[in-house]
């Protein structure tokens, strides 16, 4: 998200224009004693290491999701909502990689290469925007499946879902490119306005998610369709998973972006200057590891909530065990069928 680009302005070369703007705000509050909300260099390093650690775990977990869906040894994941989950995991992977590189710039970009800074800033904005948009599309799918179960199964084909995902990736790409307009000799005020507007777009996406998920929750509570039907039970489980994903997003990444947006507005002079800008900047820095947690926690939720994904992971660990279970079930069904047929013959005789 553009917010992190502005957030990491204390790094040597990330967004020099915004960095100078932030330093101007801090200079207005210069005093002999350090303010209570100012971060020391040791504090900044702790935040940096925590952010990189969370991002590294997120990279590994999202890679597992992508590999599991692409290989799909049990042939149960390449359909329906899993197409969106694959794209969502890819977006989260890009976000985690970009965050790792962005906050590790002190270690990886000691020469202060502008190309490095622009690339990782684009990757962060691109990945986070795609993650927000794809999760919103996921919520739309679940809403349609819940509200219109029959019609939606004909409308939400794999081809159409893939097409919408491609369009969302293109839109996220535009948001990513717009965040680096500062490298094109644009005024710093224009950059701050663009960044605040980008956060506004993602806020709208989150509001759409919340509205749709509330309706889905009411529909699940009111409807009893899931009882006794394995397919409906599976759909209900996925719907609950999407609701939890939105809650995780709301309590992790969303507060960070809200603080960043207010920070940008303060720098633009809409909400005052001085200590307020410095405090918001420090607050947003401290919250970054929690914000990155959003992009690494999703794969854990998939494993906890979605049986198909768990079965696929077990297939990677021990294919023979999974196959033996399925074969044993088939043999049990065959034996039951044979015994039932034998009883029918005896009754006829």
Phi and psi in degrees as GROMACS dihedral restraints (atoms count N, CA, C in turn):
[ dihedral_restraints ]
;  ai    aj    ak    al  type     phi  dphi    fc
    3     4     5     6     1   -55.4    20    10
    4     5     6     7     1   -24.5    20    10
    6     7     8     9     1   -59.9    20    10
    7     8     9    10     1   -41.7    20    10
    9    10    11    12     1   -69.1    20    10
   10    11    12    13     1   -29.8    20    10
   12    13    14    15     1   -60.6    20    10
   13    14    15    16     1   -45.6    20    10
   15    16    17    18     1   -67.8    20    10
   16    17    18    19     1   -33.4    20    10
   18    19    20    21     1   -62.8    20    10
   19    20    21    22     1   -39.1    20    10
   21    22    23    24     1   -89.6    20    10
   22    23    24    25     1    23.5    20    10
   24    25    26    27     1   -65.6    20    10
   25    26    27    28     1   -15.3    20    10
   27    28    29    30     1   -73.9    20    10
   28    29    30    31     1   -15.5    20    10
   30    31    32    33     1   -67.7    20    10
   31    32    33    34     1   159.3    20    10
   33    34    35    36     1   -55.1    20    10
   34    35    36    37     1   -44.4    20    10
   36    37    38    39     1  -127.6    20    10
   37    38    39    40     1     1.9    20    10
   39    40    41    42     1   -72.4    20    10
   40    41    42    43     1   119.7    20    10
   42    43    44    45     1    46.5    20    10
   43    44    45    46     1    70.0    20    10
   45    46    47    48     1   -59.4    20    10
   46    47    48    49     1   -34.1    20    10
   48    49    50    51     1   -64.4    20    10
   49    50    51    52     1   -46.4    20    10
   51    52    53    54     1   -68.5    20    10
   52    53    54    55     1   -34.2    20    10
   54    55    56    57     1   -61.7    20    10
   55    56    57    58     1   -43.4    20    10
   57    58    59    60     1   -65.0    20    10
   58    59    60    61     1   -34.3    20    10
   60    61    62    63     1   -66.7    20    10
   61    62    63    64     1   -40.6    20    10
   63    64    65    66     1   -66.5    20    10
   64    65    66    67     1   -38.2    20    10
   66    67    68    69     1   -67.7    20    10
   67    68    69    70     1   -33.6    20    10
   69    70    71    72     1   -62.3    20    10
   70    71    72    73     1   -40.2    20    10
   72    73    74    75     1   -65.0    20    10
   73    74    75    76     1   -37.0    20    10
   75    76    77    78     1   -73.7    20    10
   76    77    78    79     1   -30.9    20    10
   78    79    80    81     1   -65.2    20    10
   79    80    81    82     1   -26.8    20    10
   81    82    83    84     1   -68.5    20    10
   82    83    84    85     1   -20.4    20    10
   84    85    86    87     1  -107.3    20    10
   85    86    87    88     1    19.8    20    10
   87    88    89    90     1   -60.6    20    10
   88    89    90    91     1   134.6    20    10
   90    91    92    93     1  -154.4    20    10
   91    92    93    94     1   167.2    20    10
   93    94    95    96     1   -68.4    20    10
   94    95    96    97     1   -30.5    20    10
   96    97    98    99     1  -103.9    20    10
   97    98    99   100     1   145.4    20    10
   99   100   101   102     1   -76.0    20    10
  100   101   102   103     1   135.8    20    10
  102   103   104   105     1   -70.2    20    10
  103   104   105   106     1   153.4    20    10
  105   106   107   108     1   -63.6    20    10
  106   107   108   109     1   -27.4    20    10
  108   109   110   111     1   -93.5    20    10
  109   110   111   112     1    -1.7    20    10
  111   112   113   114     1   -76.0    20    10
  112   113   114   115     1   139.6    20    10
  114   115   116   117     1   -92.4    20    10
  115   116   117   118     1   135.2    20    10
  117   118   119   120     1   -78.0    20    10
  118   119   120   121     1   169.9    20    10
  120   121   122   123     1   -62.6    20    10
  121   122   123   124     1   -33.7    20    10
  123   124   125   126     1   -66.4    20    10
  124   125   126   127     1   -41.1    20    10
  126   127   128   129     1   -63.4    20    10
  127   128   129   130     1   -42.8    20    10
  129   130   131   132     1   -62.3    20    10
  130   131   132   133     1   -39.1    20    10
  132   133   134   135     1   -67.0    20    10
  133   134   135   136     1   -38.0    20    10
  135   136   137   138     1   -62.8    20    10
  136   137   138   139     1   -43.6    20    10
  138   139   140   141     1   -63.6    20    10
  139   140   141   142     1   -40.7    20    10
  141   142   143   144     1   -62.2    20    10
  142   143   144   145     1   -46.5    20    10
  144   145   146   147     1   -66.6    20    10
  145   146   147   148     1   -41.2    20    10
  147   148   149   150     1   -62.3    20    10
  148   149   150   151     1   -42.2    20    10
  150   151   152   153     1   -63.8    20    10
  151   152   153   154     1   -45.0    20    10
  153   154   155   156     1   -65.4    20    10
  154   155   156   157     1   -35.2    20    10
  156   157   158   159     1   -66.3    20    10
  157   158   159   160     1   -46.4    20    10
  159   160   161   162     1   -63.2    20    10
  160   161   162   163     1   -41.5    20    10
  162   163   164   165     1   -64.2    20    10
  163   164   165   166     1   -39.0    20    10
  165   166   167   168     1   -63.7    20    10
  166   167   168   169     1   -42.6    20    10
  168   169   170   171     1   -63.5    20    10
  169   170   171   172     1   -41.4    20    10
  171   172   173   174     1   -61.7    20    10
  172   173   174   175     1   -37.1    20    10
  174   175   176   177     1   -60.8    20    10
  175   176   177   178     1   -47.4    20    10
  177   178   179   180     1   -64.3    20    10
  178   179   180   181     1   -45.8    20    10
  180   181   182   183     1   -66.3    20    10
  181   182   183   184     1   -41.3    20    10
  183   184   185   186     1   -70.4    20    10
  184   185   186   187     1   -32.2    20    10
  186   187   188   189     1   -62.2    20    10
  187   188   189   190     1   -39.4    20    10
  189   190   191   192     1   -62.4    20    10
  190   191   192   193     1   -43.0    20    10
  192   193   194   195     1   -61.3    20    10
  193   194   195   196     1   -46.7    20    10
  195   196   197   198     1   -63.2    20    10
  196   197   198   199     1   -45.7    20    10
  198   199   200   201     1   -62.7    20    10
  199   200   201   202     1   -41.6    20    10
  201   202   203   204     1   -62.2    20    10
  202   203   204   205     1   -42.6    20    10
  204   205   206   207     1   -74.1    20    10
  205   206   207   208     1   -38.7    20    10
  207   208   209   210     1   -67.6    20    10
  208   209   210   211     1   -46.4    20    10
  210   211   212   213     1   -75.5    20    10
  211   212   213   214     1   -46.4    20    10
  213   214   215   216     1    46.5    20    10
  214   215   216   217     1    67.2    20    10
  216   217   218   219     1   -62.2    20    10
  217   218   219   220     1   -28.3    20    10
  219   220   221   222     1   -93.4    20    10
  220   221   222   223     1    -1.8    20    10
  222   223   224   225     1    57.4    20    10
  223   224   225   226     1    45.8    20    10
  225   226   227   228     1  -127.5    20    10
  226   227   228   229     1     0.5    20    10
  228   229   230   231     1  -110.6    20    10
  229   230   231   232     1   -18.5    20    10
  231   232   233   234     1   -85.7    20    10
  232   233   234   235     1    60.0    20    10
  234   235   236   237     1  -162.8    20    10
  235   236   237   238     1   158.9    20    10
  237   238   239   240     1    49.2    20    10
  238   239   240   241     1  -131.1    20    10
  240   241   242   243     1   -60.8    20    10
  241   242   243   244     1   -21.5    20    10
  243   244   245   246     1   -67.8    20    10
  244   245   246   247     1   -23.1    20    10
  246   247   248   249     1   -64.3    20    10
  247   248   249   250     1   -42.8    20    10
  249   250   251   252     1   -68.4    20    10
  250   251   252   253     1   -39.2    20    10
  252   253   254   255     1   -62.4    20    10
  253   254   255   256     1   -38.3    20    10
  255   256   257   258     1   -60.8    20    10
  256   257   258   259     1   -46.0    20    10
  258   259   260   261     1   -66.0    20    10
  259   260   261   262     1   -38.9    20    10
  261   262   263   264     1   -65.0    20    10
  262   263   264   265     1   -41.4    20    10
  264   265   266   267     1   -64.7    20    10
  265   266   267   268     1   -36.5    20    10
  267   268   269   270     1   -64.8    20    10
  268   269   270   271     1   -42.9    20    10
  270   271   272   273     1   -63.2    20    10
  271   272   273   274     1   -42.4    20    10
  273   274   275   276     1   -64.9    20    10
  274   275   276   277     1   -36.0    20    10
  276   277   278   279     1   -63.6    20    10
  277   278   279   280     1   -45.3    20    10
  279   280   281   282     1   -61.4    20    10
  280   281   282   283     1   -41.0    20    10
  282   283   284   285     1   -62.7    20    10
  283   284   285   286     1   -44.4    20    10
  285   286   287   288     1   -67.1    20    10
  286   287   288   289     1   -42.5    20    10
  288   289   290   291     1   -62.7    20    10
  289   290   291   292     1   -44.6    20    10
  291   292   293   294     1   -65.4    20    10
  292   293   294   295     1   -41.3    20    10
  294   295   296   297     1   -64.0    20    10
  295   296   297   298     1   -40.3    20    10
  297   298   299   300     1   -61.0    20    10
  298   299   300   301     1   -44.7    20    10
  300   301   302   303     1   -72.6    20    10
  301   302   303   304     1   -36.3    20    10
  303   304   305   306     1   -67.9    20    10
  304   305   306   307     1   -45.7    20    10
  306   307   308   309     1   -81.9    20    10
  307   308   309   310     1   -12.9    20    10
  309   310   311   312     1   -97.4    20    10
  310   311   312   313     1    17.1    20    10
  312   313   314   315     1   -60.7    20    10
  313   314   315   316     1   -31.8    20    10
  315   316   317   318     1   -58.8    20    10
  316   317   318   319     1   -32.2    20    10
  318   319   320   321     1   -93.3    20    10
  319   320   321   322     1   -33.7    20    10
  321   322   323   324     1   -98.7    20    10
  322   323   324   325     1   -16.6    20    10
  324   325   326   327     1  -132.2    20    10
  325   326   327   328     1    56.6    20    10
  327   328   329   330     1   -68.2    20    10
  328   329   330   331     1   -21.9    20    10
  330   331   332   333     1   -84.5    20    10
  331   332   333   334     1     0.3    20    10
  333   334   335   336     1    56.6    20    10
  334   335   336   337     1    52.3    20    10
  336   337   338   339     1   -75.9    20    10
  337   338   339   340     1   121.7    20    10
  339   340   341   342     1   -65.2    20    10
  340   341   342   343     1   -34.1    20    10
  342   343   344   345     1   -63.5    20    10
  343   344   345   346     1   -40.2    20    10
  345   346   347   348     1   -60.5    20    10
  346   347   348   349     1   -47.9    20    10
  348   349   350   351     1   -61.8    20    10
  349   350   351   352     1   -44.2    20    10
  351   352   353   354     1   -65.7    20    10
  352   353   354   355     1   -38.2    20    10
  354   355   356   357     1   -66.5    20    10
  355   356   357   358     1   -48.8    20    10
  357   358   359   360     1   -71.0    20    10
  358   359   360   361     1   -31.2    20    10
  360   361   362   363     1   -66.9    20    10
  361   362   363   364     1   -42.2    20    10
  363   364   365   366     1   -61.7    20    10
  364   365   366   367     1   -44.9    20    10
  366   367   368   369     1   -60.7    20    10
  367   368   369   370     1   -39.5    20    10
  369   370   371   372     1   -65.5    20    10
  370   371   372   373     1   -49.8    20    10
  372   373   374   375     1   -63.3    20    10
  373   374   375   376     1   -42.8    20    10
  375   376   377   378     1   -61.9    20    10
  376   377   378   379     1   -48.2    20    10
  378   379   380   381     1   -66.5    20    10
  379   380   381   382     1   -45.3    20    10
  381   382   383   384     1   -66.8    20    10
  382   383   384   385     1   -42.1    20    10
  384   385   386   387     1   -60.8    20    10
  385   386   387   388     1   -45.1    20    10
  387   388   389   390     1   -62.5    20    10
  388   389   390   391     1   -39.2    20    10
  390   391   392   393     1   -63.0    20    10
  391   392   393   394     1   -47.0    20    10
  393   394   395   396     1   -60.4    20    10
  394   395   396   397     1   -47.9    20    10
  396   397   398   399     1   -67.5    20    10
  397   398   399   400     1   -41.3    20    10
  399   400   401   402     1   -68.9    20    10
  400   401   402   403     1   -36.4    20    10
  402   403   404   405     1   -67.3    20    10
  403   404   405   406     1   -34.3    20    10
  405   406   407   408     1   -64.4    20    10
  406   407   408   409     1   -43.3    20    10
  408   409   410   411     1   -63.7    20    10
  409   410   411   412     1   -37.1    20    10
  411   412   413   414     1   -60.5    20    10
  412   413   414   415     1   -43.1    20    10
  414   415   416   417     1   -63.7    20    10
  415   416   417   418     1   -37.0    20    10
  417   418   419   420     1   -63.8    20    10
  418   419   420   421     1   -43.7    20    10
  420   421   422   423     1   -58.9    20    10
  421   422   423   424     1   -47.3    20    10
  423   424   425   426     1   -65.1    20    10
  424   425   426   427     1   -37.5    20    10
  426   427   428   429     1   -62.3    20    10
  427   428   429   430     1   -45.0    20    10
  429   430   431   432     1   -65.7    20    10
  430   431   432   433     1   -40.8    20    10
  432   433   434   435     1   -65.4    20    10
  433   434   435   436     1   -32.3    20    10
  435   436   437   438     1   -80.1    20    10
  436   437   438   439     1   -41.9    20    10
  438   439   440   441     1   -81.6    20    10
  439   440   441   442     1   -39.3    20    10
  441   442   443   444     1  -128.2    20    10
  442   443   444   445     1    73.6    20    10
  444   445   446   447     1   -61.4    20    10
  445   446   447   448     1   -34.9    20    10
  447   448   449   450     1   -81.5    20    10
  448   449   450   451     1   -50.7    20    10
  450   451   452   453     1   -64.4    20    10
  451   452   453   454     1   -38.8    20    10
  453   454   455   456     1   -65.0    20    10
  454   455   456   457     1   -30.4    20    10
  456   457   458   459     1   -69.1    20    10
  457   458   459   460     1   -24.3    20    10
  459   460   461   462     1   -87.2    20    10
  460   461   462   463     1   -31.2    20    10
  462   463   464   465     1   -80.7    20    10
  463   464   465   466     1   -41.3    20    10
  465   466   467   468     1   -88.1    20    10
  466   467   468   469     1    67.1    20    10
  468   469   470   471     1   -79.3    20    10
  469   470   471   472     1   163.6    20    10
  471   472   473   474     1   -60.2    20    10
  472   473   474   475     1   -39.2    20    10
  474   475   476   477     1   -65.0    20    10
  475   476   477   478     1   -43.1    20    10
  477   478   479   480     1   -68.7    20    10
  478   479   480   481     1   -39.4    20    10
  480   481   482   483     1   -62.1    20    10
  481   482   483   484     1   -43.7    20    10
  483   484   485   486     1   -62.8    20    10
  484   485   486   487     1   -39.2    20    10
  486   487   488   489     1   -64.1    20    10
  487   488   489   490     1   -44.6    20    10
  489   490   491   492     1   -63.5    20    10
  490   491   492   493     1   -40.3    20    10
  492   493   494   495     1   -60.8    20    10
  493   494   495   496     1   -40.5    20    10
  495   496   497   498     1   -62.6    20    10
  496   497   498   499     1   -43.3    20    10
  498   499   500   501     1   -63.2    20    10
  499   500   501   502     1   -39.4    20    10
  501   502   503   504     1   -66.9    20    10
  502   503   504   505     1   -36.7    20    10
  504   505   506   507     1   -62.8    20    10
  505   506   507   508     1   -40.5    20    10
  507   508   509   510     1   -64.7    20    10
  508   509   510   511     1   -41.5    20    10
  510   511   512   513     1   -65.3    20    10
  511   512   513   514     1   -41.1    20    10
  513   514   515   516     1   -63.5    20    10
  514   515   516   517     1   -33.9    20    10
  516   517   518   519     1   -64.4    20    10
  517   518   519   520     1   -40.2    20    10
  519   520   521   522     1   -62.5    20    10
  520   521   522   523     1   -42.0    20    10
  522   523   524   525     1   -63.3    20    10
  523   524   525   526     1   -37.0    20    10
  525   526   527   528     1   -65.6    20    10
  526   527   528   529     1   -42.2    20    10
  528   529   530   531     1   -69.0    20    10
  529   530   531   532     1   -34.2    20    10
  531   532   533   534     1   -66.6    20    10
  532   533   534   535     1   -23.4    20    10
  534   535   536   537     1   -74.6    20    10
  535   536   537   538     1   -15.4    20    10
  537   538   539   540     1  -108.0    20    10
  538   539   540   541     1    21.0    20    10
  540   541   542   543     1   -64.2    20    10
  541   542   543   544     1   -19.5    20    10
  543   544   545   546     1   -63.1    20    10
  544   545   546   547     1   -24.6    20    10
  546   547   548   549     1   -76.2    20    10
  547   548   549   550     1    -7.6    20    10
  549   550   551   552     1  -102.3    20    10
  550   551   552   553     1    30.8    20    10
  552   553   554   555     1    61.7    20    10
  553   554   555   556     1    34.4    20    10
  555   556   557   558     1   -83.7    20    10
  556   557   558   559     1   152.2    20    10
  558   559   560   561     1   -62.6    20    10
  559   560   561   562     1   149.0    20    10
  561   562   563   564     1   -64.4    20    10
  562   563   564   565     1   -29.5    20    10
  564   565   566   567     1   -65.7    20    10
  565   566   567   568     1   -36.9    20    10
  567   568   569   570     1   -62.9    20    10
  568   569   570   571     1   -39.9    20    10
  570   571   572   573     1   -63.2    20    10
  571   572   573   574     1   -43.7    20    10
  573   574   575   576     1   -63.4    20    10
  574   575   576   577     1   -39.4    20    10
  576   577   578   579     1   -65.7    20    10
  577   578   579   580     1   -42.6    20    10
  579   580   581   582     1   -63.6    20    10
  580   581   582   583     1   -42.7    20    10
  582   583   584   585     1   -64.1    20    10
  583   584   585   586     1   -42.9    20    10
  585   586   587   588     1   -63.8    20    10
  586   587   588   589     1   -38.1    20    10
  588   589   590   591     1   -66.9    20    10
  589   590   591   592     1   -37.7    20    10
  591   592   593   594     1   -63.2    20    10
  592   593   594   595     1   -42.2    20    10
  594   595   596   597     1   -62.5    20    10
  595   596   597   598     1   -37.3    20    10
  597   598   599   600     1   -60.9    20    10
  598   599   600   601     1   -38.4    20    10
  600   601   602   603     1   -61.4    20    10
  601   602   603   604     1   -44.1    20    10
  603   604   605   606     1   -70.3    20    10
  604   605   606   607     1   -30.3    20    10
  606   607   608   609     1   -64.8    20    10
  607   608   609   610     1   -40.5    20    10
  609   610   611   612     1   -62.1    20    10
  610   611   612   613     1   -42.2    20    10
  612   613   614   615     1   -60.3    20    10
  613   614   615   616     1   -40.7    20    10
  615   616   617   618     1   -68.3    20    10
  616   617   618   619     1   -38.6    20    10
  618   619   620   621     1   -61.0    20    10
  619   620   621   622     1   -41.7    20    10
  621   622   623   624     1   -60.3    20    10
  622   623   624   625     1   -43.3    20    10
  624   625   626   627     1   -58.9    20    10
  625   626   627   628     1   -46.4    20    10
  627   628   629   630     1   -62.6    20    10
  628   629   630   631     1   -45.6    20    10
  630   631   632   633     1   -61.3    20    10
  631   632   633   634     1   -46.5    20    10
  633   634   635   636     1   -65.6    20    10
  634   635   636   637     1   -41.2    20    10
  636   637   638   639     1   -68.5    20    10
  637   638   639   640     1   -32.7    20    10
  639   640   641   642     1   -63.1    20    10
  640   641   642   643     1   -44.2    20    10
  642   643   644   645     1   -65.4    20    10
  643   644   645   646     1   -38.6    20    10
  645   646   647   648     1   -64.1    20    10
  646   647   648   649     1   -41.5    20    10
  648   649   650   651     1   -61.9    20    10
  649   650   651   652     1   -44.7    20    10
  651   652   653   654     1   -62.6    20    10
  652   653   654   655     1   -39.2    20    10
  654   655   656   657     1   -66.2    20    10
  655   656   657   658     1   -39.5    20    10
  657   658   659   660     1   -65.6    20    10
  658   659   660   661     1   -42.4    20    10
  660   661   662   663     1   -65.5    20    10
  661   662   663   664     1   -41.4    20    10
  663   664   665   666     1   -75.6    20    10
  664   665   666   667     1   -33.2    20    10
  666   667   668   669     1   -91.6    20    10
  667   668   669   670     1   146.1    20    10
  669   670   671   672     1  -113.2    20    10
  670   671   672   673     1    22.0    20    10
  672   673   674   675     1   -67.7    20    10
  673   674   675   676     1   -22.8    20    10
  675   676   677   678     1   -75.9    20    10
  676   677   678   679     1   -18.5    20    10
  678   679   680   681     1   -69.3    20    10
  679   680   681   682     1   129.0    20    10
  681   682   683   684     1    75.8    20    10
  682   683   684   685     1    -0.1    20    10
  684   685   686   687     1  -121.1    20    10
  685   686   687   688     1   111.0    20    10
  687   688   689   690     1   -59.0    20    10
  688   689   690   691     1   -37.8    20    10
  690   691   692   693     1   -66.4    20    10
  691   692   693   694     1   -44.1    20    10
  693   694   695   696     1   -67.9    20    10
  694   695   696   697     1   -35.6    20    10
  696   697   698   699     1   -63.5    20    10
  697   698   699   700     1   -39.8    20    10
  699   700   701   702     1   -64.7    20    10
  700   701   702   703     1   -42.1    20    10
  702   703   704   705     1   -63.0    20    10
  703   704   705   706     1   -41.5    20    10
  705   706   707   708     1   -62.7    20    10
  706   707   708   709     1   -38.6    20    10
  708   709   710   711     1   -65.1    20    10
  709   710   711   712     1   -41.9    20    10
  711   712   713   714     1   -64.9    20    10
  712   713   714   715     1   -39.4    20    10
  714   715   716   717     1   -61.1    20    10
  715   716   717   718     1   -43.6    20    10
  717   718   719   720     1   -63.3    20    10
  718   719   720   721     1   -36.7    20    10
  720   721   722   723     1   -62.8    20    10
  721   722   723   724     1   -43.1    20    10
  723   724   725   726     1   -63.7    20    10
  724   725   726   727     1   -39.8    20    10
  726   727   728   729     1   -61.7    20    10
  727   728   729   730     1   -42.6    20    10
  729   730   731   732     1   -66.2    20    10
  730   731   732   733     1   -38.7    20    10
  732   733   734   735     1   -58.9    20    10
  733   734   735   736     1   -42.6    20    10
  735   736   737   738     1   -65.6    20    10
  736   737   738   739     1   -39.4    20    10
  738   739   740   741     1   -63.4    20    10
  739   740   741   742     1   -41.5    20    10
  741   742   743   744     1   -61.2    20    10
  742   743   744   745     1   -44.0    20    10
  744   745   746   747     1   -61.7    20    10
  745   746   747   748     1   -40.6    20    10
  747   748   749   750     1   -66.3    20    10
  748   749   750   751     1   -35.3    20    10
  750   751   752   753     1   -97.5    20    10
  751   752   753   754     1    -6.1    20    10
  753   754   755   756     1  -112.2    20    10
  754   755   756   757     1   -73.1    20    10
  756   757   758   759     1   -76.1    20    10
  757   758   759   760     1   -36.8    20    10
  759   760   761   762     1   -60.7    20    10
  760   761   762   763     1   -46.9    20    10
  762   763   764   765     1   -59.2    20    10
  763   764   765   766     1   -36.3    20    10
  765   766   767   768     1   -61.3    20    10
  766   767   768   769     1   -44.8    20    10
  768   769   770   771     1   -69.4    20    10
  769   770   771   772     1   -32.3    20    10
  771   772   773   774     1   -62.6    20    10
  772   773   774   775     1   -47.3    20    10
  774   775   776   777     1   -61.8    20    10
  775   776   777   778     1   -40.7    20    10
  777   778   779   780     1   -64.2    20    10
  778   779   780   781     1   -40.3    20    10
  780   781   782   783     1   -64.5    20    10
  781   782   783   784     1   -42.5    20    10
  783   784   785   786     1   -63.0    20    10
  784   785   786   787     1   -38.7    20    10
  786   787   788   789     1   -59.6    20    10
  787   788   789   790     1   -44.6    20    10
  789   790   791   792     1   -62.7    20    10
  790   791   792   793     1   -41.7    20    10
  792   793   794   795     1   -65.0    20    10
  793   794   795   796     1   -35.4    20    10
  795   796   797   798     1   -65.1    20    10
  796   797   798   799     1   -43.5    20    10
  798   799   800   801     1   -64.6    20    10
  799   800   801   802     1   -30.0    20    10
  801   802   803   804     1   -76.9    20    10
  802   803   804   805     1    -9.0    20    10
  804   805   806   807     1    92.7    20    10
  805   806   807   808     1     8.7    20    10
  807   808   809   810     1   -81.0    20    10
  808   809   810   811     1   -25.5    20    10
  810   811   812   813     1  -124.8    20    10
  811   812   813   814     1    24.9    20    10
  813   814   815   816     1    94.5    20    10
  814   815   816   817     1   177.5    20    10
  816   817   818   819     1  -136.1    20    10
  817   818   819   820     1  -167.0    20    10
  819   820   821   822     1    77.0    20    10
  820   821   822   823     1  -129.2    20    10
  822   823   824   825     1   -61.3    20    10
  823   824   825   826     1   -32.2    20    10
  825   826   827   828     1   -61.0    20    10
  826   827   828   829     1   -46.9    20    10
  828   829   830   831     1   -63.3    20    10
  829   830   831   832     1   -42.5    20    10
  831   832   833   834     1   -64.8    20    10
  832   833   834   835     1   -41.2    20    10
  834   835   836   837     1   -66.2    20    10
  835   836   837   838     1   -42.9    20    10
  837   838   839   840     1   -65.0    20    10
  838   839   840   841     1   -38.9    20    10
  840   841   842   843     1   -63.4    20    10
  841   842   843   844     1   -43.0    20    10
  843   844   845   846     1   -67.4    20    10
  844   845   846   847     1   -39.5    20    10
  846   847   848   849     1   -63.1    20    10
  847   848   849   850     1   -42.9    20    10
  849   850   851   852     1   -65.2    20    10
  850   851   852   853     1   -35.0    20    10
  852   853   854   855     1   -63.3    20    10
  853   854   855   856     1   -45.5    20    10
  855   856   857   858     1   -65.8    20    10
  856   857   858   859     1   -26.3    20    10
  858   859   860   861     1   -88.6    20    10
  859   860   861   862     1    -7.4    20    10
  861   862   863   864     1   -57.4    20    10
  862   863   864   865     1   -46.7    20    10
  864   865   866   867     1   -57.6    20    10
  865   866   867   868     1   -36.2    20    10
  867   868   869   870     1   -68.5    20    10
  868   869   870   871     1   -37.9    20    10
  870   871   872   873     1   -63.9    20    10
  871   872   873   874     1   -42.3    20    10
  873   874   875   876     1   -66.5    20    10
  874   875   876   877     1   -27.1    20    10
  876   877   878   879     1   -57.5    20    10
  877   878   879   880     1   -30.2    20    10
  879   880   881   882     1   -57.3    20    10
  880   881   882   883     1   -38.7    20    10
  882   883   884   885     1   -84.6    20    10
  883   884   885   886     1   -12.1    20    10
  885   886   887   888     1  -103.9    20    10
  886   887   888   889     1   -16.1    20    10
  888   889   890   891     1   -82.9    20    10
  889   890   891   892     1   -23.0    20    10
  891   892   893   894     1   -57.8    20    10
  892   893   894   895     1   -45.6    20    10
  894   895   896   897     1   -60.1    20    10
  895   896   897   898     1   -34.2    20    10
  897   898   899   900     1   -64.0    20    10
  898   899   900   901     1   -39.9    20    10
  900   901   902   903     1   -65.4    20    10
  901   902   903   904     1   -38.7    20    10
  903   904   905   906     1   -58.7    20    10
  904   905   906   907     1   -43.5    20    10
  906   907   908   909     1   -68.1    20    10
  907   908   909   910     1   -33.1    20    10
  909   910   911   912     1   -79.7    20    10
  910   911   912   913     1   -32.8    20    10
  912   913   914   915     1  -104.7    20    10
  913   914   915   916     1   -24.8    20    10
  915   916   917   918     1  -112.4    20    10
  916   917   918   919     1   108.7    20    10
  918   919   920   921     1   -60.4    20    10
  919   920   921   922     1   -36.8    20    10
  921   922   923   924     1   -60.1    20    10
  922   923   924   925     1   -40.0    20    10
  924   925   926   927     1   -68.6    20    10
  925   926   927   928     1   -39.8    20    10
  927   928   929   930     1   -62.3    20    10
  928   929   930   931     1   -42.6    20    10
  930   931   932   933     1   -62.6    20    10
  931   932   933   934     1   -38.5    20    10
  933   934   935   936     1   -65.6    20    10
  934   935   936   937     1   -41.5    20    10
  936   937   938   939     1   -63.3    20    10
  937   938   939   940     1   -40.0    20    10
  939   940   941   942     1   -64.0    20    10
  940   941   942   943     1   -33.6    20    10
  942   943   944   945     1   -64.7    20    10
  943   944   945   946     1   -33.3    20    10
  945   946   947   948     1   -72.1    20    10
  946   947   948   949     1   -36.8    20    10
  948   949   950   951     1   -72.6    20    10
  949   950   951   952     1   -45.2    20    10
  951   952   953   954     1  -151.3    20    10
  952   953   954   955     1    89.9    20    10
  954   955   956   957     1   -62.9    20    10
  955   956   957   958     1   -34.1    20    10
  957   958   959   960     1   -65.5    20    10
  958   959   960   961     1   -38.1    20    10
  960   961   962   963     1   -65.4    20    10
  961   962   963   964     1   -42.9    20    10
  963   964   965   966     1   -65.1    20    10
  964   965   966   967     1   -43.1    20    10
  966   967   968   969     1   -66.8    20    10
  967   968   969   970     1   -38.1    20    10
  969   970   971   972     1   -65.0    20    10
  970   971   972   973     1   -36.3    20    10
  972   973   974   975     1   -64.5    20    10
  973   974   975   976     1   -45.3    20    10
  975   976   977   978     1   -65.6    20    10
  976   977   978   979     1   -38.6    20    10
  978   979   980   981     1   -68.7    20    10
  979   980   981   982     1   -36.1    20    10
  981   982   983   984     1   -66.0    20    10
  982   983   984   985     1   -38.3    20    10
  984   985   986   987     1   -63.0    20    10
  985   986   987   988     1   -41.8    20    10
  987   988   989   990     1   -63.6    20    10
  988   989   990   991     1   -40.7    20    10
  990   991   992   993     1   -65.9    20    10
  991   992   993   994     1   -37.2    20    10
  993   994   995   996     1   -63.8    20    10
  994   995   996   997     1   -43.5    20    10
  996   997   998   999     1   -63.5    20    10
  997   998   999  1000     1   -39.5    20    10
  999  1000  1001  1002     1   -64.6    20    10
 1000  1001  1002  1003     1   -43.1    20    10
 1002  1003  1004  1005     1   -65.3    20    10
 1003  1004  1005  1006     1   -39.3    20    10
 1005  1006  1007  1008     1   -63.6    20    10
 1006  1007  1008  1009     1   -42.0    20    10
 1008  1009  1010  1011     1   -63.7    20    10
 1009  1010  1011  1012     1   -42.8    20    10
 1011  1012  1013  1014     1   -64.4    20    10
 1012  1013  1014  1015     1   -43.2    20    10
 1014  1015  1016  1017     1   -64.5    20    10
 1015  1016  1017  1018     1   -38.2    20    10
 1017  1018  1019  1020     1   -65.4    20    10
 1018  1019  1020  1021     1   -40.0    20    10
 1020  1021  1022  1023     1   -65.2    20    10
 1021  1022  1023  1024     1   -39.9    20    10
 1023  1024  1025  1026     1   -63.4    20    10
 1024  1025  1026  1027     1   -41.5    20    10
 1026  1027  1028  1029     1   -63.8    20    10
 1027  1028  1029  1030     1   -39.5    20    10
 1029  1030  1031  1032     1   -62.9    20    10
 1030  1031  1032  1033     1   -41.3    20    10
 1032  1033  1034  1035     1   -64.8    20    10
 1033  1034  1035  1036     1   -42.0    20    10
 1035  1036  1037  1038     1   -63.2    20    10
 1036  1037  1038  1039     1   -38.2    20    10
 1038  1039  1040  1041     1   -66.4    20    10
 1039  1040  1041  1042     1   -37.4    20    10
 1041  1042  1043  1044     1   -69.0    20    10
 1042  1043  1044  1045     1   -35.7    20    10
